[in-house]
Amino acid sequence: MLIPTPQRSRIVPTLLVLGVLVFIVREPAKAAVMASHGMDGLINVVDALATFISNLS
């Protein structure tokens, strides 16, 4: 039985996920810092959008 080859649209996300998993396993402290900074950035973007929307009316 042959293993199906991933479609082209699934190759890039699969490679990204594998890279992230390797990074998390090899450098857990750096991965935690990156996740923390990412969440902080996301919260800042959402806060800016909420402020913008609340000032529209």
VEXKETI-539259 format. One record per residue (C-alpha): residue number from 1; chain; x, y, z; residue in one letter. Coordinates in nm, 3 decimals, always signed. Example, Ala and Ser with C-alpha at 12.3 -4.5 7.8 and 13.67 -1.06 7.14 Angstrom:
2
<marti 1 "A" <+1.230 -0.450 +0.780> "a">
<marti 2 "A" <+1.367 -0.106 +0.714> "s">
***
This chain:
57
<marti 1 "A" <+0.000 +0.000 +0.000> "m">
<marti 2 "A" <+0.142 +0.336 -0.103> "l">
<marti 3 "A" <+0.131 +0.642 +0.118> "i">
<marti 4 "A" <-0.047 +0.924 -0.067> "p">
<marti 5 "A" <+0.169 +1.223 -0.154> "t">
<marti 6 "A" <+0.048 +1.545 +0.010> "p">
<marti 7 "A" <-0.114 +1.790 -0.226> "q">
<marti 8 "A" <+0.085 +2.100 -0.312> "r">
<marti 9 "A" <-0.145 +2.317 -0.101> "s">
<marti 10 "A" <-0.067 +2.106 +0.207> "r">
<marti 11 "A" <+0.311 +2.086 +0.173> "i">
<marti 12 "A" <+0.396 +2.436 +0.298> "v">
<marti 13 "A" <+0.175 +2.427 +0.610> "p">
<marti 14 "A" <+0.302 +2.077 +0.689> "t">
<marti 15 "A" <+0.664 +2.193 +0.664> "l">
<marti 16 "A" <+0.590 +2.498 +0.880> "l">
<marti 17 "A" <+0.427 +2.285 +1.150> "v">
<marti 18 "A" <+0.717 +2.040 +1.148> "l">
<marti 19 "A" <+0.965 +2.326 +1.175> "g">
<marti 20 "A" <+0.776 +2.477 +1.466> "v">
<marti 21 "A" <+0.762 +2.143 +1.645> "l">
<marti 22 "A" <+1.137 +2.092 +1.602> "v">
<marti 23 "A" <+1.198 +2.445 +1.733> "f">
<marti 24 "A" <+0.974 +2.385 +2.036> "i">
<marti 25 "A" <+1.151 +2.059 +2.120> "v">
<marti 26 "A" <+1.505 +2.195 +2.071> "r">
<marti 27 "A" <+1.461 +2.545 +2.218> "e">
<marti 28 "A" <+1.164 +2.544 +2.460> "p">
<marti 29 "A" <+1.266 +2.864 +2.640> "a">
<marti 30 "A" <+1.300 +3.062 +2.316> "k">
<marti 31 "A" <+0.973 +2.914 +2.190> "a">
<marti 32 "A" <+0.796 +3.027 +2.507> "a">
<marti 33 "A" <+0.934 +3.380 +2.468> "v">
<marti 34 "A" <+0.826 +3.390 +2.104> "m">
<marti 35 "A" <+0.477 +3.268 +2.194> "a">
<marti 36 "A" <+0.451 +3.530 +2.467> "s">
<marti 37 "A" <+0.559 +3.809 +2.232> "h">
<marti 38 "A" <+0.321 +3.682 +1.965> "g">
<marti 39 "A" <+0.025 +3.686 +2.201> "m">
<marti 40 "A" <+0.123 +4.034 +2.324> "d">
<marti 41 "A" <+0.133 +4.158 +1.966> "g">
<marti 42 "A" <-0.203 +3.999 +1.887> "l">
<marti 43 "A" <-0.360 +4.158 +2.196> "i">
<marti 44 "A" <-0.221 +4.499 +2.092> "n">
<marti 45 "A" <-0.370 +4.463 +1.742> "v">
<marti 46 "A" <-0.710 +4.363 +1.881> "v">
<marti 47 "A" <-0.699 +4.651 +2.130> "d">
<marti 48 "A" <-0.617 +4.897 +1.850> "a">
<marti 49 "A" <-0.901 +4.763 +1.635> "l">
<marti 50 "A" <-1.146 +4.784 +1.926> "a">
<marti 51 "A" <-1.042 +5.143 +1.995> "t">
<marti 52 "A" <-1.078 +5.233 +1.628> "f">
<marti 53 "A" <-1.423 +5.075 +1.600> "i">
<marti 54 "A" <-1.546 +5.235 +1.923> "s">
<marti 55 "A" <-1.446 +5.580 +1.793> "n">
<marti 56 "A" <-1.629 +5.543 +1.460> "l">
<marti 57 "A" <-1.968 +5.648 +1.594> "s">
***
